[in-house]
Amino acid sequence: MRQHLLLLAESPQGFVRHCGTQGRGQFTVDFKPLMESLRQVEVDAVIEQTFGRHGLRLTRILRAKGKLDEKTLPGLALMKKSDVQGKMLALQMAGFVDVQEVPRDNSRTANRTMFFWFFDATRVDNQLMDDVYKTMLRCLQTLDVQRHRERNILSFVDRKDVKGKEEEVMTAEHYNKYSQFLDLQSKLLGQVMRLDELISVFKDY
């Protein structure tokens, strides 16, 4: 047990912290920094899934460095300027990064303006939650539409004399439709459950 706890204490995620001097030492869980770390992991996973490893690399750089001049990013990310511009625009459109314009003088012309990209973690968390709620709603709406579409079959299989004997009493065509509905329902509800777990990480802890 002690060896397992020591391994957890060495993790950069900060699952537990080794503290105290009584006996063989004590371990504690610092929930606030741990949950912040887990939320960051979830955000990174969404960014990588949506924008690829280059998108994740750019957001991690901004998270670590703060606001950066657009001319600095390509060198830090080891990416071409055009690739950085395209990826940052996509990230901005999705609400994961934003840009601040700082004019060098009162002319406010483009060639006399500096552009600083930044990553606002709080806003990104809120944006992610908004996207998650919308996705959950779409899943449930899709399920309602499918239930209405297959309402006759679902009403039939709900009969007491049919339950448990669906394949025996239904035609092949209707049973296939019923099986397809069950498969779709399982996938949609599974997705809703996964999204609900994600919401718990951001809202419940």
N, CA, C and O of each residue as an XYZ file, in Angstrom:
820
protein
N       0.830     -1.200      0.000
C       0.000      0.000      0.000
C       0.871      1.258      0.000
O       0.620      2.200     -0.752
N       1.897      1.258      0.856
C       2.772      2.430      0.953
C       3.470      2.707     -0.373
O       3.597      3.861     -0.784
N       3.923      1.645     -1.043
C       4.609      1.829     -2.326
C       3.670      2.420     -3.377
O       4.070      3.267     -4.177
N       2.435      1.970     -3.366
C       1.446      2.523     -4.302
C       1.208      4.010     -4.018
O       1.114      4.816     -4.944
N       1.113      4.364     -2.738
C       0.898      5.761     -2.370
C       2.092      6.622     -2.762
O       1.928      7.758     -3.205
N       3.294      6.076     -2.596
C       4.495      6.824     -2.982
C       4.535      7.057     -4.488
O       4.946      8.122     -4.948
N       4.104      6.050     -5.254
C       4.047      6.218     -6.712
C       3.053      7.316     -7.093
O       3.326      8.139     -7.966
N       1.894      7.314     -6.424
C       0.898      8.352     -6.691
C       1.421      9.730     -6.304
O       1.123     10.722     -6.969
N       2.203      9.788     -5.223
C       2.751     11.065     -4.765
C       3.777     11.625     -5.746
O       3.957     12.839     -5.833
N       4.449     10.740     -6.486
C       5.457     11.181     -7.448
C       4.850     11.645     -8.767
O       5.537     12.262     -9.581
N       3.576     11.356     -8.986
C       2.930     11.729    -10.246
C       2.830     13.243    -10.387
O       2.508     13.930     -9.417
N       3.100     13.774    -11.578
C       2.958     15.224    -11.792
C       1.509     15.695    -11.666
O       1.258     16.891    -11.515
N       0.558     14.767    -11.728
C      -0.853     15.130    -11.572
C      -1.202     15.465    -10.126
O      -2.245     16.064     -9.864
N      -0.336     15.085     -9.183
C      -0.578     15.417     -7.789
C      -1.746     14.682     -7.162
O      -2.568     15.282     -6.470
N      -1.821     13.361     -7.410
C      -2.944     12.591     -6.868
C      -2.953     12.591     -5.341
O      -4.005     12.763     -4.726
N      -1.791     12.399     -4.732
C      -1.672     12.481     -3.274
C      -0.371     13.209     -2.945
O       0.509     13.356     -3.793
N      -0.268     13.666     -1.687
C       0.947     14.347     -1.235
C       1.460     13.664      0.024
O       0.707     13.408      0.964
N       2.757     13.375      0.023
C       3.396     12.740      1.170
C       3.720     13.826      2.183
O       4.428     14.781      1.866
N       3.210     13.687      3.393
C       3.426     14.722      4.395
C       3.481     14.094      5.783
O       3.185     12.911      5.952
N       3.858     14.885      6.759
C       3.875     14.414      8.137
C       5.102     13.584      8.456
O       5.771     13.066      7.561
N       5.384     13.467      9.724
C       6.555     12.715     10.182
C       6.193     11.637     11.182
O       7.073     10.934     11.677
N       4.912     11.495     11.487
C       4.502     10.501     12.472
C       4.638      9.096     11.893
O       4.169      8.830     10.786
N       5.259      8.223     12.617
C       5.416      6.842     12.159
C       6.144      6.801     10.829
O       7.274      7.275     10.713
N       5.492      6.234      9.832
C       6.105      6.093      8.513
C       5.634      7.192      7.558
O       5.789      7.078      6.343
N       5.067      8.244      8.114
C       4.628      9.351      7.282
C       3.148      9.285      6.980
O       2.513      8.243      7.144
N       2.612     10.390      6.545
C       1.193     10.485      6.235
C       1.011     10.950      4.792
O       1.909     11.540      4.191
N      -0.171     10.670      4.258
C      -0.502     11.081      2.893
C      -1.817     11.849      2.924
O      -2.714     11.545      3.710
N      -1.912     12.831      2.067
C      -3.141     13.616      1.978
C      -3.478     13.882      0.514
O      -2.613     13.830     -0.360
N      -4.741     14.164      0.271
C      -5.197     14.501     -1.084
C      -5.560     15.977     -1.113
O      -6.463     16.411     -0.398
N      -4.864     16.744     -1.930
C      -5.166     18.169     -2.103
C      -6.188     18.290     -3.238
O      -5.827     18.374     -4.412
N      -7.449     18.296     -2.868
C      -8.509     18.181     -3.876
C      -8.545     19.347     -4.860
O      -8.751     19.137     -6.055
N      -8.347     20.564     -4.379
C      -8.475     21.716     -5.276
C      -7.461     21.676     -6.419
O      -7.866     21.744     -7.580
N      -6.154     21.567     -6.136
C      -5.196     21.486     -7.253
C      -5.354     20.220     -8.085
O      -5.098     20.228     -9.289
N      -5.778     19.122     -7.439
C      -5.981     17.880     -8.180
C      -7.105     18.038     -9.195
O      -6.963     17.624    -10.346
N      -8.213     18.631     -8.783
C      -9.332     18.812     -9.704
C      -8.992     19.813    -10.802
O      -9.449     19.670    -11.936
N      -8.193     20.824    -10.472
C      -7.743     21.763    -11.506
C      -6.902     21.038    -12.544
O      -7.007     21.303    -13.742
N      -6.069     20.124    -12.071
C      -5.233     19.340    -12.980
C      -6.084     18.428    -13.857
O      -5.833     18.306    -15.056
N      -7.090     17.786    -13.260
C      -7.970     16.901    -14.028
C      -8.785     17.682    -15.059
O      -9.004     17.209    -16.174
N      -9.229     18.879    -14.679
C      -9.963     19.712    -15.637
C      -9.070     20.101    -16.812
O      -9.509     20.126    -17.962
N      -7.812     20.401    -16.504
C      -6.866     20.750    -17.566
C      -6.644     19.572    -18.502
O      -6.539     19.751    -19.715
N      -6.571     18.370    -17.946
C      -6.405     17.165    -18.761
C      -7.599     16.987    -19.698
O      -7.430     16.649    -20.869
N      -8.802     17.215    -19.177
C     -10.009     17.070    -20.000
C     -10.044     18.112    -21.121
O     -10.399     17.795    -22.256
N      -9.676     19.352    -20.801
C      -9.639     20.404    -21.819
C      -8.618     20.054    -22.895
O      -8.889     20.199    -24.087
N      -7.442     19.591    -22.469
C      -6.399     19.203    -23.429
C      -6.880     18.084    -24.342
O      -6.587     18.080    -25.538
N      -7.617     17.136    -23.775
C      -8.112     16.010    -24.573
C      -9.081     16.490    -25.648
O      -9.038     16.019    -26.785
N      -9.956     17.431    -25.285
C     -10.915     17.973    -26.255
C     -10.186     18.751    -27.343
O     -10.505     18.621    -28.525
N      -9.209     19.559    -26.944
C      -8.458     20.354    -27.921
C      -7.703     19.448    -28.884
O      -7.717     19.677    -30.094
N      -7.042     18.418    -28.354
C      -6.280     17.517    -29.222
C      -7.202     16.751    -30.166
O      -6.877     16.562    -31.339
N      -8.345     16.313    -29.658
C      -9.295     15.573    -30.489
C      -9.857     16.452    -31.604
O     -10.107     15.976    -32.711
N     -10.054     17.733    -31.309
C     -10.680     18.646    -32.270
C      -9.673     19.312    -33.200
O      -9.933     19.468    -34.393
N      -8.521     19.704    -32.653
C      -7.562     20.498    -33.425
C      -6.215     19.812    -33.627
O      -5.301     20.397    -34.209
N      -6.089     18.573    -33.150
C      -4.854     17.837    -33.364
C      -3.751     18.233    -32.394
O      -3.924     19.115    -31.553
N      -2.607     17.554    -32.532
C      -1.499     17.781    -31.591
C      -0.908     19.180    -31.734
O      -0.394     19.733    -30.761
N      -0.972     19.763    -32.935
C      -0.455     21.120    -33.109
C      -1.326     22.138    -32.378
O      -0.813     23.085    -31.783
N      -2.639     21.942    -32.423
C      -3.535     22.819    -31.679
C      -3.288     22.718    -30.181
O      -3.297     23.725    -29.474
N      -3.069     21.501    -29.705
C      -2.777     21.292    -28.288
C      -1.451     21.939    -27.916
O      -1.336     22.557    -26.857
N      -0.449     21.801    -28.780
C       0.864     22.391    -28.503
C       0.758     23.909    -28.357
O       1.341     24.493    -27.443
N       0.018     24.536    -29.254
C      -0.120     25.994    -29.218
C      -0.842     26.466    -27.956
O      -0.424     27.446    -27.340
N      -1.904     25.791    -27.570
C      -2.640     26.206    -26.368
C      -1.820     25.961    -25.104
O      -1.913     26.733    -24.150
N      -1.029     24.912    -25.087
C      -0.172     24.662    -23.920
C       0.891     25.742    -23.785
O       1.221     26.160    -22.675
N       1.424     26.191    -24.908
C       2.418     27.263    -24.881
C       1.795     28.538    -24.322
O       2.390     29.202    -23.474
N       0.603     28.878    -24.793
C      -0.072     30.084    -24.304
C      -0.436     29.957    -22.832
O      -0.357     30.933    -22.086
N      -0.828     28.781    -22.416
C      -1.171     28.564    -21.006
C       0.057     28.763    -20.120
O      -0.041     29.310    -19.021
N       1.208     28.316    -20.608
C       2.435     28.408    -19.818
C       3.068     29.797    -19.875
O       3.605     30.276    -18.877
N       3.007     30.443    -21.039
C       3.720     31.707    -21.237
C       2.853     32.943    -21.042
O       3.380     34.028    -20.797
N       1.545     32.802    -21.143
C       0.677     33.969    -21.095
C       0.494     34.559    -22.479
O       0.554     33.834    -23.472
N       0.270     35.865    -22.565
C       0.059     36.513    -23.861
C       1.352     36.527    -24.668
O       2.420     36.853    -24.151
N       1.236     36.165    -25.948
C       2.412     36.105    -26.814
C       2.136     36.795    -28.137
O       1.053     36.668    -28.708
N       3.129     37.523    -28.612
C       3.063     38.149    -29.929
C       2.933     37.053    -30.981
O       3.589     36.015    -30.889
N       2.085     37.285    -31.978
C       1.869     36.277    -33.013
C       3.162     35.909    -33.738
O       3.258     34.818    -34.300
N       4.153     36.795    -33.735
C       5.425     36.509    -34.400
C       6.283     35.552    -33.581
O       7.190     34.911    -34.113
N       5.996     35.458    -32.290
C       6.787     34.604    -31.395
C       6.332     33.153    -31.435
O       7.140     32.242    -31.254
N       5.050     32.936    -31.669
C       4.470     31.592    -31.587
C       5.110     30.566    -32.519
O       5.413     29.463    -32.064
N       5.332     30.872    -33.805
C       5.900     29.851    -34.702
C       7.224     29.291    -34.208
O       7.465     28.087    -34.300
N       8.088     30.165    -33.680
C       9.380     29.705    -33.185
C       9.246     28.817    -31.965
O       9.932     27.800    -31.859
N       8.373     29.189    -31.044
C       8.182     28.384    -29.835
C       7.518     27.050    -30.142
O       7.832     26.033    -29.523
N       6.602     27.059    -31.098
C       5.864     25.836    -31.432
C       6.572     24.982    -32.477
O       6.147     23.862    -32.759
N       7.658     25.512    -33.053
C       8.391     24.813    -34.122
C       7.447     24.480    -35.278
O       7.422     23.360    -35.787
N       6.674     25.494    -35.671
C       5.709     25.341    -36.759
C       5.868     26.477    -37.761
O       6.395     27.540    -37.433
N       5.406     26.240    -38.985
C       5.422     27.287    -39.995
C       4.429     28.386    -39.614
O       3.395     28.125    -38.998
N       4.767     29.624    -39.995
C       3.910     30.759    -39.668
C       2.499     30.572    -40.215
O       1.518     30.852    -39.527
N       2.402     30.095    -41.461
C       1.084     29.905    -42.076
C       0.268     28.841    -41.346
O      -0.947     28.971    -41.198
N       0.957     27.772    -40.885
C       0.261     26.715    -40.139
C      -0.244     27.237    -38.799
O      -1.350     26.909    -38.368
N       0.583     28.057    -38.143
C       0.187     28.636    -36.861
C      -1.023     29.545    -37.041
O      -1.969     29.491    -36.254
N      -0.991     30.378    -38.075
C      -2.102     31.300    -38.315
C      -3.410     30.551    -38.555
O      -4.452     30.924    -38.016
N      -3.352     29.498    -39.363
C      -4.552     28.716    -39.638
C      -5.090     28.026    -38.403
O      -6.297     28.008    -38.162
N      -4.179     27.454    -37.618
C      -4.606     26.738    -36.416
C      -5.147     27.700    -35.358
O      -6.139     27.397    -34.696
N      -4.502     28.851    -35.197
C      -4.963     29.821    -34.207
C      -6.321     30.397    -34.589
O      -7.152     30.659    -33.720
N      -6.546     30.592    -35.874
C      -7.850     31.092    -36.320
C      -8.949     30.083    -35.997
O     -10.030     30.455    -35.539
N      -8.661     28.798    -36.239
C      -9.640     27.751    -35.926
C      -9.915     27.694    -34.425
O     -11.063     27.543    -34.008
N      -8.870     27.815    -33.618
C      -9.025     27.809    -32.163
C      -9.821     29.026    -31.692
O     -10.647     28.925    -30.785
N      -9.566     30.169    -32.316
C     -10.293     31.383    -31.947
C     -11.773     31.268    -32.304
O     -12.635     31.666    -31.521
N     -12.066     30.728    -33.476
C     -13.458     30.573    -33.908
C     -14.235     29.666    -32.956
O     -15.440     29.835    -32.770
N     -13.529     28.696    -32.352
C     -14.175     27.765    -31.422
C     -14.189     28.292    -29.991
O     -14.769     27.661    -29.107
N     -13.553     29.451    -29.753
C     -13.565     30.053    -28.430
C     -12.484     29.571    -27.489
O     -12.571     29.808    -26.284
N     -11.455     28.892    -28.009
C     -10.403     28.366    -27.135
C      -9.247     29.344    -26.938
O      -8.526     29.241    -25.945
N      -9.055     30.275    -27.844
C      -8.044     31.318    -27.685
C      -8.646     32.627    -28.191
O      -9.681     32.636    -28.857
N      -7.980     33.721    -27.863
C      -8.412     35.013    -28.391
C      -7.179     35.871    -28.618
O      -6.078     35.526    -28.188
N      -7.375     36.992    -29.298
C      -6.254     37.861    -29.643
C      -6.538     39.272    -29.152
O      -7.668     39.754    -29.229
N      -5.506     39.921    -28.651
C      -5.609     41.306    -28.191
C      -4.770     42.193    -29.104
O      -3.595     41.916    -29.347
N      -5.380     43.251    -29.600
C      -4.677     44.188    -30.475
C      -4.111     45.332    -29.638
O      -4.831     45.965    -28.866
N      -2.809     45.590    -29.801
C      -2.148     46.672    -29.070
C      -1.504     47.615    -30.082
O      -0.463     47.280    -30.647
N      -2.100     48.794    -30.328
C      -1.530     49.733    -31.301
C      -0.235     50.353    -30.784
O      -0.114     50.675    -29.602
N       0.720     50.512    -31.679
C       1.996     51.129    -31.303
C       1.889     52.648    -31.252
O       2.678     53.311    -30.578
N       0.912     53.196    -31.968
C       0.683     54.641    -31.942
C      -0.806     54.896    -32.187
O      -1.599     53.957    -32.246
N      -1.169     56.132    -32.324
C      -2.581     56.496    -32.478
C      -3.138     56.238    -33.872
O      -4.342     56.378    -34.089
N      -2.286     55.867    -34.816
C      -2.765     55.641    -36.181
C      -3.639     54.391    -36.288
O      -4.533     54.319    -37.131
N      -3.372     53.407    -35.426
C      -4.135     52.147    -35.379
C      -4.153     51.400    -36.716
O      -5.089     50.649    -36.991
N      -3.151     51.594    -37.528
C      -3.046     50.842    -38.774
C      -2.519     49.448    -38.477
O      -1.862     49.225    -37.461
N      -2.816     48.501    -39.384
C      -2.447     47.104    -39.146
C      -0.946     46.925    -38.983
O      -0.496     46.148    -38.141
N      -0.159     47.656    -39.802
C       1.294     47.482    -39.722
C       1.898     48.186    -38.516
O       3.093     48.050    -38.255
N       1.077     48.945    -37.772
C       1.538     49.591    -36.540
C       0.807     49.023    -35.324
O       0.695     49.675    -34.286
N       0.321     47.817    -35.476
C      -0.417     47.162    -34.391
C       0.215     45.818    -34.062
O       0.570     45.050    -34.957
N       0.350     45.545    -32.780
C       0.865     44.251    -32.324
C      -0.326     43.374    -31.921
O      -1.293     43.849    -31.325
N      -0.234     42.099    -32.257
C      -1.316     41.157    -31.956
C      -0.813     40.105    -30.966
O       0.143     39.382    -31.246
N      -1.463     40.030    -29.820
C      -1.065     39.088    -28.775
C      -2.146     38.019    -28.594
O      -3.299     38.334    -28.299
N      -1.768     36.779    -28.771
C      -2.677     35.661    -28.535
C      -2.646     35.298    -27.056
O      -1.608     35.413    -26.403
N      -3.783     34.861    -26.531
C      -3.812     34.428    -25.135
C      -4.849     33.327    -24.935
O      -5.772     33.153    -25.730
N      -4.658     32.595    -23.845
C      -5.522     31.466    -23.474
C      -6.146     31.795    -22.131
O      -5.445     31.869    -21.121
N      -7.466     31.994    -22.110
C      -8.201     32.303    -20.879
C      -8.830     31.006    -20.366
O      -9.854     30.560    -20.883
N      -8.211     30.403    -19.342
C      -8.638     29.084    -18.864
C     -10.087     29.086    -18.383
O     -10.838     28.155    -18.674
N     -10.485     30.127    -17.648
C     -11.855     30.183    -17.128
C     -12.868     30.260    -18.261
O     -13.888     29.571    -18.240
N     -12.584     31.093    -19.239
C     -13.501     31.220    -20.369
C     -13.558     29.932    -21.182
O     -14.620     29.545    -21.668
N     -12.411     29.272    -21.327
C     -12.372     28.009    -22.062
C     -13.202     26.951    -21.341
O     -13.940     26.198    -21.977
N     -13.081     26.895    -20.011
C     -13.890     25.943    -19.235
C     -15.382     26.189    -19.469
O     -16.148     25.250    -19.684
N     -15.784     27.457    -19.426
C     -17.197     27.797    -19.640
C     -17.643     27.467    -21.061
O     -18.756     26.987    -21.277
N     -16.761     27.730    -22.028
C     -17.078     27.423    -23.420
C     -17.248     25.922    -23.612
O     -18.157     25.469    -24.308
N     -16.350     25.152    -22.977
C     -16.418     23.698    -23.081
C     -17.712     23.172    -22.479
O     -18.360     22.303    -23.063
N     -18.094     23.694    -21.309
C     -19.336     23.264    -20.679
C     -20.547     23.611    -21.545
O     -21.492     22.828    -21.640
N     -20.516     24.772    -22.167
C     -21.609     25.163    -23.059
C     -21.724     24.188    -24.227
O     -22.824     23.785    -24.606
N     -20.581     23.815    -24.790
C     -20.571     22.856    -25.899
C     -21.075     21.485    -25.450
O     -21.796     20.806    -26.181
N     -20.685     21.088    -24.231
C     -21.097     19.782    -23.707
C     -22.611     19.731    -23.510
O     -23.257     18.754    -23.887
N     -23.174     20.785    -22.918
C     -24.627     20.826    -22.708
C     -25.372     20.770    -24.040
O     -26.391     20.089    -24.157
N     -24.869     21.479    -25.033
C     -25.511     21.470    -26.354
C     -25.434     20.080    -26.985
O     -26.389     19.623    -27.613
N     -24.292     19.412    -26.815
C     -24.132     18.066    -27.367
C     -25.076     17.084    -26.684
O     -25.688     16.242    -27.342
N     -25.195     17.197    -25.347
C     -26.128     16.336    -24.616
C     -27.556     16.548    -25.105
O     -28.307     15.590    -25.293
N     -27.923     17.809    -25.308
C     -29.272     18.122    -25.774
C     -29.528     17.515    -27.153
O     -30.603     16.974    -27.411
N     -28.524     17.610    -28.041
C     -28.680     17.029    -29.381
C     -28.844     15.518    -29.308
O     -29.639     14.942    -30.051
N     -28.094     14.872    -28.414
C     -28.209     13.418    -28.249
C     -29.619     13.031    -27.810
O     -30.219     12.110    -28.363
N     -30.139     13.743    -26.812
C     -31.469     13.428    -26.287
C     -32.558     13.751    -27.303
O     -33.554     13.035    -27.399
N     -32.367     14.828    -28.058
C     -33.339     15.165    -29.101
C     -33.346     14.111    -30.200
O     -34.403     13.728    -30.701
N     -32.149     13.644    -30.571
C     -32.050     12.590    -31.587
C     -32.743     11.324    -31.111
O     -33.434     10.659    -31.883
N     -32.557     10.990    -29.828
C     -33.197      9.798    -29.272
C     -34.718      9.942    -29.287
O     -35.428      8.989    -29.611
N     -35.218     11.121    -28.941
C     -36.669     11.354    -28.975
C     -37.227     11.193    -30.388
O     -38.296     10.613    -30.579
N     -36.495     11.712    -31.374
C     -36.935     11.597    -32.768
C     -37.003     10.133    -33.184
O     -37.964      9.707    -33.824
N     -35.976      9.364    -32.818
C     -35.944      7.945    -33.182
C     -37.042      7.163    -32.466
O     -37.639      6.257    -33.047
N     -37.309      7.509    -31.209
C     -38.390      6.839    -30.476
C     -39.740      7.114    -31.135
O     -40.587      6.226    -31.233
N     -39.929      8.345    -31.581
C     -41.189      8.678    -32.254
C     -41.289      7.941    -33.585
O     -42.360      7.466    -33.963
N     -40.168      7.852    -34.289
C     -40.161      7.193    -35.603
C     -40.485      5.709    -35.474
O     -41.177      5.142    -36.320
N     -39.984      5.086    -34.417
C     -40.190      3.645    -34.223
C     -41.239      3.371    -33.144
O     -41.219      2.316    -32.509
N     -42.153      4.320    -32.937
C     -43.120      4.192    -31.843
C     -44.002      2.956    -31.959
O     -44.358      2.357    -30.944
N     -44.357      2.566    -33.172
C     -45.221      1.391    -33.334
C     -44.505      0.117    -32.900
O     -45.078     -0.725    -32.208
N     -43.241     -0.013    -33.317
C     -42.457     -1.189    -32.926
C     -42.223     -1.195    -31.422
O     -42.344     -2.236    -30.777
N     -41.887     -0.026    -30.856
C     -41.617      0.051    -29.421
C     -42.875     -0.246    -28.612
O     -42.801     -0.863    -27.549
N     -44.005      0.182    -29.102
C     -45.272     -0.119    -28.422
C     -45.555     -1.614    -28.466
O     -46.080     -2.185    -27.511
N     -45.205     -2.238    -29.579
C     -45.443     -3.676    -29.737
C     -44.567     -4.489    -28.781
O     -45.057     -5.397    -28.110
N     -43.267     -4.162    -28.719
C     -42.354     -4.942    -27.869
C     -42.600     -4.675    -26.391
O     -42.092     -5.406    -25.541
N     -43.367     -3.642    -26.072
C     -43.666     -3.337    -24.678
C     -44.809     -4.201    -24.142
O     -45.082     -4.195    -22.941
N     -45.464     -4.930    -25.014
C     -46.543     -5.819    -24.586
C     -45.990     -6.966    -23.746
O     -44.891     -7.460    -23.998
N     -46.768     -7.385    -22.740
C     -46.321     -8.444    -21.838
C     -46.095     -9.761    -22.567
O     -45.202    -10.529    -22.208
N     -46.908    -10.025    -23.595
C     -46.777    -11.301    -24.292
C     -45.629    -11.292    -25.308
O     -45.361    -12.303    -25.957
N     -44.953    -10.141    -25.442
C     -43.846    -10.032    -26.403
C     -42.492     -9.918    -25.697
O     -41.478    -10.397    -26.203
N     -42.486     -9.282    -24.529
C     -41.228     -9.051    -23.817
C     -40.469    -10.358    -23.603
O     -41.026    -11.345    -23.122
N     -39.194    -10.346    -23.967
C     -38.348    -11.522    -23.809
C     -38.436    -12.498    -24.963
O     -37.641    -13.435    -25.049
N     -39.401    -12.288    -25.855
C     -39.569    -13.184    -27.010
C     -39.624    -12.384    -28.315
O     -40.241    -12.805    -29.293
N     -38.965    -11.225    -28.308
C     -39.057    -10.316    -29.452
C     -38.673    -10.993    -30.768
O     -39.378    -10.861    -31.769
N     -37.566    -11.709    -30.763
C     -37.081    -12.306    -32.015
C     -38.020    -13.401    -32.511
O     -38.124    -13.641    -33.714
N     -38.699    -14.059    -31.583
C     -39.598    -15.152    -31.965
C     -40.880    -14.644    -32.619
O     -41.356    -15.221    -33.597
N     -41.430    -13.570    -32.079
C     -42.755    -13.135    -32.529
C     -42.721    -12.021    -33.576
O     -43.735    -11.743    -34.216
N     -41.572    -11.387    -33.753
C     -41.493    -10.284    -34.711
C     -41.001    -10.770    -36.066
O     -40.273    -11.759    -36.156
N     -41.402    -10.072    -37.108
C     -40.863    -10.383    -38.436
C     -39.397     -9.973    -38.464
O     -38.956     -9.161    -37.651
N     -38.651    -10.533    -39.394
C     -37.222    -10.226    -39.493
C     -36.995     -8.735    -39.715
O     -36.082     -8.140    -39.141
N     -37.837     -8.142    -40.555
C     -37.687     -6.707    -40.854
C     -37.897     -5.859    -39.608
O     -37.110     -4.955    -39.325
N     -38.958     -6.152    -38.865
C     -39.256     -5.370    -37.669
C     -38.239     -5.625    -36.561
O     -37.879     -4.712    -35.818
N     -37.778     -6.869    -36.456
C     -36.786     -7.169    -35.422
C     -35.463     -6.463    -35.721
O     -34.792     -5.989    -34.804
N     -35.086     -6.392    -36.993
C     -33.861     -5.680    -37.372
C     -33.972     -4.196    -37.037
O     -33.019     -3.591    -36.547
N     -35.137     -3.616    -37.304
C     -35.352     -2.210    -36.968
C     -35.271     -2.002    -35.460
O     -34.694     -1.022    -34.990
N     -35.850     -2.931    -34.710
C     -35.816     -2.851    -33.248
C     -34.381     -2.958    -32.737
O     -33.984     -2.216    -31.839
N     -33.607     -3.877    -33.304
C     -32.210     -4.053    -32.899
C     -31.389     -2.810    -33.213
O     -30.553     -2.388    -32.414
N     -31.632     -2.229    -34.380
C     -30.919     -1.011    -34.764
C     -31.256      0.140    -33.824
O     -30.388      0.941    -33.474
N     -32.516      0.218    -33.419
C     -32.914      1.263    -32.476
C     -32.216      1.068    -31.136
O     -31.707      2.027    -30.555
N     -32.189     -0.171    -30.641
C     -31.532     -0.442    -29.361
C     -30.053     -0.095    -29.416
O     -29.497      0.436    -28.454
N     -29.414     -0.395    -30.545
C     -27.995     -0.085    -30.706
C     -27.776      1.426    -30.685
O     -26.864      1.914    -30.019
N     -28.607      2.159    -31.410
C     -28.495      3.618    -31.439
C     -28.780      4.213    -30.067
O     -28.082      5.124    -29.622
N     -29.813      3.694    -29.394
C     -30.154      4.184    -28.062
C     -28.999      3.969    -27.091
O     -28.694      4.845    -26.282
N     -28.357      2.803    -27.170
C     -27.228      2.503    -26.298
C     -26.072      3.474    -26.530
O     -25.447      3.946    -25.580
N     -25.795      3.769    -27.797
C     -24.702      4.692    -28.119
C     -25.007      6.109    -27.645
O     -24.142      6.779    -27.081
N     -26.229      6.560    -27.871
C     -26.600      7.918    -27.477
C     -26.602      8.085    -25.960
O     -26.093      9.079    -25.443
N     -27.171      7.119    -25.248
C     -27.200      7.206    -23.786
C     -25.801      7.059    -23.202
O     -25.478      7.679    -22.189
N     -24.970      6.235    -23.845
C     -23.582      6.107    -23.413
C     -22.838      7.421    -23.562
O     -22.064      7.809    -22.687
N     -23.077      8.107    -24.679
C     -22.465      9.416    -24.895
C     -22.951     10.425    -23.866
O     -22.162     11.220    -23.356
N     -24.237     10.401    -23.558
C     -24.789     11.310    -22.550
C     -24.158     11.042    -21.190
O     -23.849     11.984    -20.461
N     -23.962      9.782    -20.837
C     -23.344      9.437    -19.553
C     -21.908      9.926    -19.488
O     -21.475     10.448    -18.461
N     -21.164      9.758    -20.583
C     -19.772     10.233    -20.602
C     -19.716     11.756    -20.468
O     -18.857     12.293    -19.768
N     -20.629     12.438    -21.136
C     -20.670     13.895    -21.038
C     -21.072     14.333    -19.635
O     -20.572     15.339    -19.132
N     -21.971     13.586    -19.004
C     -22.387     13.906    -17.641
C     -21.220     13.752    -16.671
O     -21.080     14.538    -15.734
N     -20.386     12.742    -16.896
C     -19.191     12.564    -16.067
C     -18.228     13.729    -16.259
O     -17.592     14.183    -15.308
N     -18.124     14.209    -17.499
C     -17.259     15.355    -17.775
C     -17.772     16.603    -17.059
O     -16.986     17.376    -16.512
N     -19.079     16.795    -17.064
C     -19.671     17.933    -16.356
C     -19.362     17.853    -14.869
O     -19.105     18.872    -14.228
N     -19.387     16.642    -14.321
C     -19.094     16.465    -12.895
C     -17.691     16.946    -12.550
O     -17.475     17.539    -11.493
N     -16.735     16.690    -13.444
C     -15.353     17.115    -13.208
C     -15.275     18.639    -13.100
O     -14.501     19.166    -12.300
N     -16.069     19.341    -13.898
C     -15.999     20.800    -13.931
C     -16.947     21.480    -12.944
O     -16.681     22.600    -12.507
N     -18.044     20.820    -12.590
C     -19.074     21.494    -11.800
C     -19.273     20.943    -10.393
O     -19.637     21.694     -9.487
N     -19.044     19.657    -10.193
C     -19.433     19.026     -8.929
C     -18.302     18.902     -7.922
O     -18.550     18.637     -6.746
N     -17.052     19.091     -8.367
C     -15.929     18.876     -7.440
C     -15.119     20.150     -7.272
O     -14.136     20.164     -6.531
